[in-house]
Amino acid sequence: MPGNELLTMRGICKYFPGVKALQNVDFTLKSGEIHALVGENGAGKSTLIKVLTGVYPLDAGEIFMCGKQIEPHSPLDAQRENISTVYQEINLCPNLSVAENIFIGREPRKMRMIDWKTINKKAKELLNDLNLDIDVTKTLDSFPVAVQQMVAIARAIDIEAKVLILDEPTSSLDEVETQHLFTVVRKLKGKGLGIIFVTHFINQIYELCDRITILRNGELVGTYNTEELPRVQLISKMIGKELGDIQSVSKNEDVKSKEVYMTANNITSYGCINNFNLDIYKGEVLGFAGLLGSGRTETAEILFGINKPDKGSLSIEGKPVKFSDPSDAVNHKIAFCPEDRKTQGIIGDLSVRENIILAMQAKNGIWSHIPLKEQERIADEYIKLLQIKVSSKDQLIKNLSGGNQQKVIIARWLATNPYLLILDEPTRGIDIGTKAEIQKMIIELAKEKDMSVIFISSEIDEMIRTCTRLAVLRDREKVGELVGKDINSDEIMKTIAGGVDQ
């Protein structure tokens, strides 16, 4: 059971020009507890963490650590107060060894020289304590993200942290890696650490956390014992309204009575997908379901011309097509929103307007410039349509929340009037409210514009709510289709696991 109060934040206020980022927020963390901090993008989670870790000075309020008032003015101050953070994007040095990353700036020395033998030995012991047995003399970038996160946690523990902040730690991990992380987190909890767990994954909150603090629009909604807060109430409190219009899709619709838009016939790309056969109908939301590595993204990239199949064929409305590159797919009215919006989607130093018209400009060609007034008209239309929260259409996109960045990418492709829209993890890392808005929009696009939509998501509940049909992939092969009442979690998991006759 969690122990005494370890960290107390009272009446925390933080203001930016024209914005009340935090308004009288209270937060308490007990020793030996895992405490979820949740809320929509813009709710104030990141700001609260940055105030706690000295990135931002607070404008009002008090912070107490073990009953003693503290005022961290920098992350180094916070570390001195035994507060450590492991960020979603690992902020270590990839070109240094694992051991060097753990002890950088705190290297044991002998005769004024760095004691490499002691560094490597202590690093090995720390990681063994986290159930990780690796060569600590290898560079950090030679290991996957899951291992790099463990290294970051080992460093945090070794500076004698009492409070450990985990900021979206599972966003880049598969299920096995996530469970390993959870084992380590529970072990740290058992040693008396207080752990603040920031996440968008509702299932993980209920699997791991003791208590939940909910923020909305910079204000405290409340703190609850996890076991006493039903999931529906959690979602309702996060978004400030009842969910209702996005709970499910009509499963009675016979999509196969619709016209076929695209057909994939025995598509094979060695190492990516084998013998993939599929008809894609107009006006349907077709989900690609499967575990990481099942071939979902690879198949989508073939349909958009990013990769070429080694054998097999594609046809659109019965006519054979070959895509030499994505521009061919765009010319055939196909659009693709990639999984990694940061590196493959947005151009951070361009404005919202410029990001929205990018695909149209590329389609028109470099010598056919879209006039500024037309750019502004298009940007205004899609900002309104998708309810993108911006101060101006000329605001830099890098200054938007993740959810609003995602909406801009979708707007970019909708502006090209596609017949087939491919969305790869369009709601990853996005708050519950924006996620529901995007799901609703996808359903409406298929129904009202007769658009074909391919929807890829790692969340089964999201697939159930959004898709009218599922193509299930396993080990780089399509192993089944689910339609109508078969689109439920039991059938999806059985098919993925191979428990259904194909």
Secondary structure, 3 states (H helix, E strand, C coil): CCCCEEEEEEEEEEEECCEEEEEEEEEEEECCCEEEEECCCCCCHHHHHHHHCCCCCCCEEEEEECCEEECCCCHHHHHHCCEEEECCCCCCCCCCEHHHHHHCCCCCEECCEECHHHHHHHHHHHHHHCCCCCCCCCEHHHCCHHHHHHHHHHHHHHCCCCEEEEECCCCCCCHHHHHHHHHHHHHHHHCCCEEEEECCCHHHHHHHCCEEEEEECCEEEEEEEHHHCCHHHHHHHHHCCCCCCCCCCCCCCCHHHCCEEEEEEEEEECCCEEEEEEEEECCCEEEEECCCCCCHHHHHHHHCCCCCCCEEEEEECCEEECCCCHHHHHHCCEEEECCCHHHHHCCCCCEHHHHHCHHHHHHHCCCCCCCHHHHHHHHHHHHHHCCCCCCCCCCEHHHCCHHHHHHHHHHHHHCCCCCEEEEECCCCCCCHHHHHHHHHHHHHHHHHHCCEEEEECCCHHHHHHHCCEEEEEECCEEEEEEEHHHCCHHHHHHHHHCCCCC
